[in-house]
Amino acid sequence: MEIKHRLPSIEEYQKLRDLVGWWETDLIATEIALNNSLFSVVAMEGETVIGIGRIAGDGGLYFYIQDVIVQPNCQSKGIGKAMMKELMTWVRQTAKPGSYIALMSAPGLEAYYEAFGFKMRKSDAPGMFQVI
């Protein structure tokens, strides 16, 4: 397994989303989103992409870890951890003091991300979202 600093193709991205049961995204919106990523990694097994992760945001104050996905039959093998290390190394080298680094965790993975320094939001600071 090798981690490469590059964007996934739209097809690679859509395939991994589908494999983990995430909702389908519009192809044009997906292309725009991927091309506006601040940084991205792919985990490769030979010529096959088995994992992706990217950072979105404004590149100044706000950085969001997005789309950390590992193919289901490759999970629990340290691939996600290797990708997160690369993503966090980039953030630490890029973000200035006072920058806000965030992510949304899948249920049950909160402790996984705590190992990378993330903390749960306090109950008096709830987050919200909307999918169109």
Phi and psi restraints in degrees (value plus and minus 20) as a CYANA .aco file:
   2 GLU   PHI    -152.5  -112.5
   2 GLU   PSI     118.5   158.5
   3 ILE   PHI    -118.7   -78.7
   3 ILE   PSI     105.9   145.9
   4 LYS   PHI    -136.4   -96.4
   4 LYS   PSI     124.4   164.4
   5 HIS   PHI    -109.0   -69.0
   5 HIS   PSI      75.2   115.2
   6 ARG   PHI    -185.4  -145.4
   6 ARG   PSI     142.8   182.8
   7 LEU   PHI     -96.3   -56.3
   7 LEU   PSI     127.3   167.3
   8 PRO   PHI     -94.5   -54.5
   8 PRO   PSI     134.4   174.4
   9 SER   PHI     -90.8   -50.8
   9 SER   PSI     144.9   184.9
  10 ILE   PHI     -77.9   -37.9
  10 ILE   PSI     -62.2   -22.2
  11 GLU   PHI     -84.3   -44.3
  11 GLU   PSI     -63.6   -23.6
  12 GLU   PHI     -82.1   -42.1
  12 GLU   PSI     -63.6   -23.6
  13 TYR   PHI     -82.7   -42.7
  13 TYR   PSI     -70.9   -30.9
  14 GLN   PHI     -82.0   -42.0
  14 GLN   PSI     -60.2   -20.2
  15 LYS   PHI     -82.1   -42.1
  15 LYS   PSI     -66.6   -26.6
  16 LEU   PHI     -86.5   -46.5
  16 LEU   PSI     -60.6   -20.6
  17 ARG   PHI     -77.6   -37.6
  17 ARG   PSI     -64.7   -24.7
  18 ASP   PHI     -83.7   -43.7
  18 ASP   PSI     -62.5   -22.5
  19 LEU   PHI     -82.2   -42.2
  19 LEU   PSI     -51.3   -11.3
  20 VAL   PHI    -116.6   -76.6
  20 VAL   PSI     -17.1    22.9
  21 GLY   PHI      62.6   102.6
  21 GLY   PSI       1.8    41.8
  22 TRP   PHI    -101.0   -61.0
  22 TRP   PSI     138.3   178.3
  23 TRP   PHI     -84.3   -44.3
  23 TRP   PSI     134.8   174.8
  24 GLU   PHI     -93.4   -53.4
  24 GLU   PSI     122.7   162.7
  25 THR   PHI    -137.3   -97.3
  25 THR   PSI     133.5   173.5
  26 ASP   PHI     -85.3   -45.3
  26 ASP   PSI     116.6   156.6
  27 LEU   PHI     -84.3   -44.3
  27 LEU   PSI     -60.6   -20.6
  28 ILE   PHI     -87.4   -47.4
  28 ILE   PSI     -64.5   -24.5
  29 ALA   PHI     -82.4   -42.4
  29 ALA   PSI     -58.2   -18.2
  30 THR   PHI     -84.0   -44.0
  30 THR   PSI     -63.9   -23.9
  31 GLU   PHI     -81.8   -41.8
  31 GLU   PSI     -64.6   -24.6
  32 ILE   PHI     -80.9   -40.9
  32 ILE   PSI     -67.2   -27.2
  33 ALA   PHI     -80.2   -40.2
  33 ALA   PSI     -69.5   -29.5
  34 LEU   PHI     -81.0   -41.0
  34 LEU   PSI     -64.1   -24.1
  35 ASN   PHI     -87.6   -47.6
  35 ASN   PSI     -41.0    -1.0
  36 ASN   PHI    -116.5   -76.5
  36 ASN   PSI     -12.4    27.6
  37 SER   PHI     -82.3   -42.3
  37 SER   PSI     125.0   165.0
  38 LEU   PHI     -98.7   -58.7
  38 LEU   PSI     -55.0   -15.0
  39 PHE   PHI    -180.9  -140.9
  39 PHE   PSI     128.4   168.4
  40 SER   PHI    -170.8  -130.8
  40 SER   PSI     128.6   168.6
  41 VAL   PHI    -148.9  -108.9
  41 VAL   PSI     133.5   173.5
  42 VAL   PHI    -150.0  -110.0
  42 VAL   PSI     121.6   161.6
  43 ALA   PHI    -117.2   -77.2
  43 ALA   PSI     107.5   147.5
  44 MET   PHI    -134.4   -94.4
  44 MET   PSI     118.2   158.2
  45 GLU   PHI    -138.8   -98.8
  45 GLU   PSI      79.9   119.9
  46 GLY   PHI      46.6    86.6
  46 GLY   PSI    -142.4  -102.4
  47 GLU   PHI    -119.0   -79.0
  47 GLU   PSI     -15.9    24.1
  48 THR   PHI    -121.6   -81.6
  48 THR   PSI     111.0   151.0
  49 VAL   PHI     -99.3   -59.3
  49 VAL   PSI     100.7   140.7
  50 ILE   PHI    -133.0   -93.0
  50 ILE   PSI     -24.6    15.4
  51 GLY   PHI    -181.9  -141.9
  51 GLY   PSI     132.4   172.4
  52 ILE   PHI    -162.2  -122.2
  52 ILE   PSI     139.3   179.3
  53 GLY   PHI    -182.9  -142.9
  53 GLY   PSI     125.9   165.9
  54 ARG   PHI    -167.8  -127.8
  54 ARG   PSI     146.5   186.5
  55 ILE   PHI    -140.7  -100.7
  55 ILE   PSI     107.4   147.4
  56 ALA   PHI    -133.1   -93.1
  56 ALA   PSI     148.6   188.6
  57 GLY   PHI     120.1   160.1
  57 GLY   PSI    -186.4  -146.4
  58 ASP   PHI    -116.3   -76.3
  58 ASP   PSI     -26.0    14.0
  59 GLY   PHI      57.5    97.5
  59 GLY   PSI     -19.1    20.9
  60 GLY   PHI    -139.1   -99.1
  60 GLY   PSI     -91.9   -51.9
  61 LEU   PHI    -121.5   -81.5
  61 LEU   PSI     -48.2    -8.2
  62 TYR   PHI    -143.3  -103.3
  62 TYR   PSI     108.9   148.9
  63 PHE   PHI    -153.5  -113.5
  63 PHE   PSI     109.1   149.1
  64 TYR   PHI    -142.1  -102.1
  64 TYR   PSI     102.7   142.7
  65 ILE   PHI     -95.0   -55.0
  65 ILE   PSI     102.4   142.4
  66 GLN   PHI    -148.3  -108.3
  66 GLN   PSI     132.3   172.3
  67 ASP   PHI      34.2    74.2
  67 ASP   PSI      22.8    62.8
  68 VAL   PHI     -99.3   -59.3
  68 VAL   PSI      85.0   125.0
  69 ILE   PHI    -150.5  -110.5
  69 ILE   PSI     112.8   152.8
  70 VAL   PHI    -143.8  -103.8
  70 VAL   PSI     112.3   152.3
  71 GLN   PHI     -68.9   -28.9
  71 GLN   PSI     111.8   151.8
  72 PRO   PHI     -71.2   -31.2
  72 PRO   PSI     -61.1   -21.1
  73 ASN   PHI     -96.4   -56.4
  73 ASN   PSI     -20.6    19.4
  74 CYS   PHI    -133.8   -93.8
  74 CYS   PSI     -17.0    23.0
  75 GLN   PHI     -92.8   -52.8
  75 GLN   PSI     140.3   180.3
  76 SER   PHI      44.9    84.9
  76 SER   PSI      11.4    51.4
  77 LYS   PHI    -143.5  -103.5
  77 LYS   PSI      -7.7    32.3
  78 GLY   PHI      66.3   106.3
  78 GLY   PSI     -14.7    25.3
  79 ILE   PHI     -90.3   -50.3
  79 ILE   PSI     -67.4   -27.4
  80 GLY   PHI     -79.8   -39.8
  80 GLY   PSI     -61.4   -21.4
  81 LYS   PHI     -82.6   -42.6
  81 LYS   PSI     -62.3   -22.3
  82 ALA   PHI     -84.4   -44.4
  82 ALA   PSI     -60.4   -20.4
  83 MET   PHI     -87.1   -47.1
  83 MET   PSI     -63.5   -23.5
  84 MET   PHI     -81.6   -41.6
  84 MET   PSI     -58.3   -18.3
  85 LYS   PHI     -80.1   -40.1
  85 LYS   PSI     -62.4   -22.4
  86 GLU   PHI     -86.1   -46.1
  86 GLU   PSI     -63.7   -23.7
  87 LEU   PHI     -82.5   -42.5
  87 LEU   PSI     -64.9   -24.9
  88 MET   PHI     -90.2   -50.2
  88 MET   PSI     -52.9   -12.9
  89 THR   PHI     -82.0   -42.0
  89 THR   PSI     -64.2   -24.2
  90 TRP   PHI     -82.5   -42.5
  90 TRP   PSI     -64.9   -24.9
  91 VAL   PHI     -80.4   -40.4
  91 VAL   PSI     -66.9   -26.9
  92 ARG   PHI     -83.7   -43.7
  92 ARG   PSI     -52.1   -12.1
  93 GLN   PHI     -99.6   -59.6
  93 GLN   PSI     -39.6     0.4
  94 THR   PHI    -126.6   -86.6
  94 THR   PSI     -65.0   -25.0
  95 ALA   PHI     -89.7   -49.7
  95 ALA   PSI     121.4   161.4
  96 LYS   PHI    -112.5   -72.5
  96 LYS   PSI     143.3   183.3
  97 PRO   PHI     -73.8   -33.8
  97 PRO   PSI     116.1   156.1
  98 GLY   PHI      71.7   111.7
  98 GLY   PSI     -24.0    16.0
  99 SER   PHI     -89.1   -49.1
  99 SER   PSI     128.8   168.8
 100 TYR   PHI    -124.6   -84.6
 100 TYR   PSI     100.8   140.8
 101 ILE   PHI    -132.9   -92.9
 101 ILE   PSI     105.3   145.3
 102 ALA   PHI    -158.8  -118.8
 102 ALA   PSI     145.6   185.6
 103 LEU   PHI    -180.0  -140.0
 103 LEU   PSI     143.9   183.9
 104 MET   PHI    -132.1   -92.1
 104 MET   PSI     106.1   146.1
 105 SER   PHI    -115.6   -75.6
 105 SER   PSI     123.8   163.8
 106 ALA   PHI     -88.8   -48.8
 106 ALA   PSI     130.5   170.5
 107 PRO   PHI     -75.4   -35.4
 107 PRO   PSI     114.7   154.7
 108 GLY   PHI      69.6   109.6
 108 GLY   PSI     -27.8    12.2
 109 LEU   PHI    -124.7   -84.7
 109 LEU   PSI      -9.8    30.2
 110 GLU   PHI     -77.8   -37.8
 110 GLU   PSI     -65.1   -25.1
 111 ALA   PHI     -84.3   -44.3
 111 ALA   PSI     -53.9   -13.9
 112 TYR   PHI     -78.0   -38.0
 112 TYR   PSI     -67.1   -27.1
 113 TYR   PHI     -97.8   -57.8
 113 TYR   PSI     -44.4    -4.4
 114 GLU   PHI     -81.3   -41.3
 114 GLU   PSI     -50.8   -10.8
 115 ALA   PHI     -84.2   -44.2
 115 ALA   PSI     -39.0     1.0
 116 PHE   PHI    -119.8   -79.8
 116 PHE   PSI     -10.0    30.0
 117 GLY   PHI      76.7   116.7
 117 GLY   PSI     -16.7    23.3
 118 PHE   PHI    -101.6   -61.6
 118 PHE   PSI     130.5   170.5
 119 LYS   PHI    -146.7  -106.7
 119 LYS   PSI     129.8   169.8
 120 MET   PHI     -86.9   -46.9
 120 MET   PSI     123.8   163.8
 121 ARG   PHI     -89.9   -49.9
 121 ARG   PSI     127.6   167.6
 122 LYS   PHI     -88.9   -48.9
 122 LYS   PSI     134.7   174.7
 123 SER   PHI     -83.6   -43.6
 123 SER   PSI     -42.0    -2.0
 124 ASP   PHI    -109.6   -69.6
 124 ASP   PSI     -11.0    29.0
 125 ALA   PHI    -155.0  -115.0
 125 ALA   PSI      38.2    78.2
 126 PRO   PHI     -87.7   -47.7
 126 PRO   PSI     128.1   168.1
 127 GLY   PHI    -114.6   -74.6
 127 GLY   PSI     140.6   180.6
 128 MET   PHI    -159.5  -119.5
 128 MET   PSI     140.7   180.7
 129 PHE   PHI    -173.9  -133.9
 129 PHE   PSI     148.5   188.5
 130 GLN   PHI    -171.0  -131.0
 130 GLN   PSI     116.7   156.7
 131 VAL   PHI    -134.6   -94.6
 131 VAL   PSI     105.6   145.6
